[in-house]
């Protein structure tokens, strides 16, 4: 019984680490995209006429 619990905890820990790494990569990519788009908006601010 204890071995089954140990294996379950081991696999759950591995999945949590994998999901955490994936989330870090995705969030960094989204952040970079937002920075680039924000820079483009600020650079083109003078071209806007209201």
N, C-alpha and C positions, 0 to 999 in steps of 0.2 A: 504494500500500500504506500509506504513512504517513498519507494523508488518511482512510482507512478506520479506522485506529487512533485518530486524533484524534477522529473522529465518535463512535466507541464510547466513548472516555474522557469525552467531553463529555456524552453521554446518561447514562452511569453516574454522573457527578458530579451531574447534575440530579436524578436519581432519589434519590440518597443525601441530598441537601438536602431534597427533598420529604418523604421518609420521616422524616428527623430532625425536621422541623417538626411533622408529624403526631404523632410520638411525644411531643414536648414538650407539645402540646395535650392529648393523652389522659392523660398522666401528671399534668398540672396538674389536670384534671377529677377524676381518681381521688383525688388528694391532698385536694382541697376536699371531696369526698364523705366521705372518711375523717375529716377534721377535724369536719365537721358531725355525723356519727354518734357520734364520740367525745365531743363536747360534750353531745349528748343523753343518752348513757349516764352521764356524770358528773353531769349535772343530775338524773337520775332515780335516782341511787344511794341517796338517803335513803328512797325508796319501796320498796326491796327488803327483803323479810323472809325469812330462812332458818330 
